Structures are given as C-alpha cells and as structure tokens.
Amino acid sequence: MVENSGLELLITVVVGADDDRSARDACRGLLRRVGGRIVESGDCSDEEPGCWSVTIGRSAGEPGESPGPAALARAVRNFLRELGPGYTGLRVACEPPTAWTVLDEPELLADLVAGGERVLVEAWAGSVLPGAGFGPAADDPDEPAPEPEPVLDALDEHGRPRPRLELLVDVVTERKSGAEWPARALASRLSRTSTIVDWTERPPMVRIVLDLGPALGEPADIVRDAVRVLGGGGWSRLQVRERSANSRWSAAPTPPSGIAAVELSAVVPVPGAAERQPAG
C-alpha cells in the first residue's frame, strides 16, 4: 500500500450477517488480503433484509500522480489485479472525482467474503478532510471486533429530550453518491448510528446532513468533544445558544474535490416535536 498518493480506495462489502461483529469478522480475510482499515460498518437491512455493509479504506496510486480520470480508473483496475486474474475483466466507470466498479458474481465473491452479496470498489481523488488530520483508527485484523456500544435513549431518566448531534458536510462533487461516503466516514468517527436526513445540491458542492442520534451532556460539551475527535485546526469559535451549540470548519481555498466544509451542531429537541425523517 502506497501512502500519500492523493488517491483513496474504498471497498464496500454487502454481506449477509446477524450483527456488526459477524459482518466485520466475515471481512477479516479480505482485510488481510488487501490491507487498509475498516472506516465504516452499518446495518443496511432496510434496503436488503439481513444485510450489513462494511467499508475498507486504503490509499492507492503513485506519489505525486495527478488524480485525473485515467489515474482514478487505473487505481481501480490495479486493485482488481491484486485480487487475481478472475477479477480483471470488470467494467470500470469513471466520473471525476471518482471511478468505480461493482462485483456481484457469486462465484467470485465466495473467494473474497463468505456470505458476500456484492462488493463496490471506488477510487477517489483527495483526502477525506484536507488539512484537518482526520483519519479513522486502523483495525487490527487479528483482533475481534469491539462490542457494540449501548444505544442511548432519546429521553433521559427524567423523561426530558437529550441533545442530538448533527453533522453537516459540504463536498465538492457533482453526484450525491460522491458526497455520501466522506460524510458517512466522518459520521462513523462520532457515532455508531447515523442517518442522512437532508441533502442539497449547491454547485459545485453537495451538502449532506446527518443525524447522529442522542448524546450525553450539554450541547456545548457535546460539540467540543466531537471537534476533539475529528481533530485538526481551523474550527470556528463555539457558538452557544439557549438550546444548541455549533462549530464549523472550512477549507481555504476550496479544494477541487473532497470535503470543503463541516459543521457540528448539538440541539436539544423541543418536547413533542417530530423527529427529522431520513432523506429519500
């Protein structure tokens, strides 16, 4: 694996599994084979019953290589060659800043992941959060997956609504799907549960808004902790109001691709107010 290339690979596996631990365990062999780290895992049974998705991230390409269409497509094809001769005939699509291919042939999937439904391989130009030092911790493939954290109730022990953490991400891309993965990758650093509740095209960017669920503490403390987890400099001064707090980070200048801005908010819901529904 080549570091600091400016190109990143995401390998997303949809696998039949009972829970997060078994989904991650099913991907251990693939993780040993291709390297990298697990950057996200989640239940996708609302789309396909009994399925979980696990996303592995790693760098790709050569140092200093221009992240143009040819380099993006080549990064995907080179990865397929690493898997073996049976994988090299797949069609690779390219729409900068990404190139991708989908593997959904059962006989090939069986060699990669037991119980695998399909594998999406994507090459991306640019880092997840330029200049902010963000990077998910690497998973040791020989260590068991951690126990899932208990789900926090929306109401505290006195029946009052807990503050909810919200993440807004502006991504320079032409496609909604091009904004979803970096937004979800950031969300996975802050919460084991995240839901996209809104998205908006704001050329040349797409804005993704995620609800990360209820959190413990006061809104200001929740936002401070989230900023500390994401790391990096350039965050705005914390803005605190009666029922909310927020802080924002933005890239300067705006990058040609990738994350351009991030905003973290913690808001205490008004009792009786309807929850925001997932965006379609």
Buried (B, 14 or more C-beta within 10 A) or exposed (E): EEEEBBBBBBBBBBBBBEEBBBBBBBBBBBBEEBBBBBBBBBBBEEEEEEBBBBBBBBBBBBEEBEBEBEBBBBBBBBBBEEBEEEBEEBEBEBBBBBBBBBBEEEEBBEBBBBBBBBBBBBBBBBBBBBBBEBBBEBBEBEEEBEEEEEEBEEEEEEEEBBBBBBBBBBBBBBEBEBBBBBBBBBBBBBBBBBBBBBBBEEEBBBBBBBBBBBBEEBBBBBBBBBBEEBEBEEBEEBEBEEEBBBBBBBBEEBBEBBBBBBBBBBBBBEEEEEEBEEBE
